[in-house]
């Protein structure tokens, strides 16, 4: 596996954050908008249990590169 092309998922039970490191441009929008969840100096660096689902979705939608996406755990995809 290429370490420059990782996809990781983090969940709070309601929403799952999907992070693709190859797309990340390090704009820090996630850190600025939700520092309780996005902590780049810690491991794991995404801790969605520290925020509400609505705030996480709002933050992920501000990611300019598309490195962060999300899906709701109670929804099925076709």
C-alpha positions as CSV (number, residue, x, y, z in Angstrom):
1,X,0.0,0.0,0.0
2,X,1.3,3.4,-0.9
3,X,1.4,5.6,2.2
4,X,0.7,8.7,0.1
5,X,-2.7,7.3,-1.0
6,X,-4.4,6.4,2.3
7,X,-8.1,6.6,3.0
8,X,-9.1,6.5,6.6
9,X,-12.5,6.6,8.3
10,X,-13.5,8.0,11.7
11,X,-17.0,7.9,13.2
12,X,-18.9,9.2,16.2
13,X,-21.6,6.6,15.6
14,X,-23.9,8.9,13.6
15,X,-21.6,10.2,10.9
16,X,-18.4,8.8,9.5
17,X,-15.6,11.2,8.3
18,X,-13.6,9.9,5.3
19,X,-10.2,11.4,4.9
20,X,-8.1,10.9,1.7
21,X,-4.5,12.1,2.4
22,X,-3.6,12.2,-1.3
23,X,-6.2,15.0,-1.8
24,X,-5.3,17.0,1.3
25,X,-3.8,20.4,0.5
26,X,-3.4,21.3,4.2
27,X,-5.6,24.4,4.0
28,X,-6.4,23.9,7.7
29,X,-10.0,24.8,7.2
30,X,-11.0,21.7,9.2
31,X,-8.8,22.7,12.1
32,X,-9.9,26.3,12.1
33,X,-13.6,25.4,11.9
34,X,-13.7,22.5,14.4
35,X,-10.5,22.2,16.5
36,X,-12.2,19.8,18.9
37,X,-12.3,17.2,16.2
38,X,-9.4,18.0,13.9
39,X,-6.0,18.0,15.8
40,X,-3.2,17.4,13.3
41,X,-0.5,17.0,16.0
42,X,-2.4,14.1,17.7
43,X,-3.0,10.5,16.8
44,X,-5.6,9.8,15.8
45,X,-5.9,13.3,14.4
46,X,-9.6,13.1,13.8
47,X,-11.8,12.5,16.9
48,X,-15.4,12.9,15.8
49,X,-16.8,11.9,19.2
50,X,-15.7,15.4,20.4
51,X,-18.4,17.3,18.3
52,X,-21.9,17.2,17.1
53,X,-22.8,15.5,13.8
54,X,-24.2,18.8,12.5
55,X,-20.9,20.6,13.3
56,X,-18.9,17.9,11.7
57,X,-20.9,18.0,8.5
58,X,-20.7,21.7,8.3
59,X,-16.9,21.5,8.8
60,X,-16.3,18.7,6.2
61,X,-18.3,20.7,3.6
62,X,-15.8,23.5,3.9
63,X,-12.9,21.3,2.8
64,X,-11.7,22.9,-0.4
65,X,-9.7,19.9,-1.8
66,X,-12.3,17.2,-1.2
67,X,-10.0,15.3,1.0
68,X,-12.7,15.2,3.7
69,X,-16.1,13.7,2.9
70,X,-18.7,12.1,5.1
71,X,-21.6,9.7,5.2
72,X,-24.4,9.2,7.7
73,X,-24.3,5.8,9.3
74,X,-28.0,5.3,9.3
75,X,-28.4,5.9,5.6
76,X,-27.9,3.1,3.0
77,X,-26.3,3.8,-0.2
78,X,-27.5,2.4,-3.5
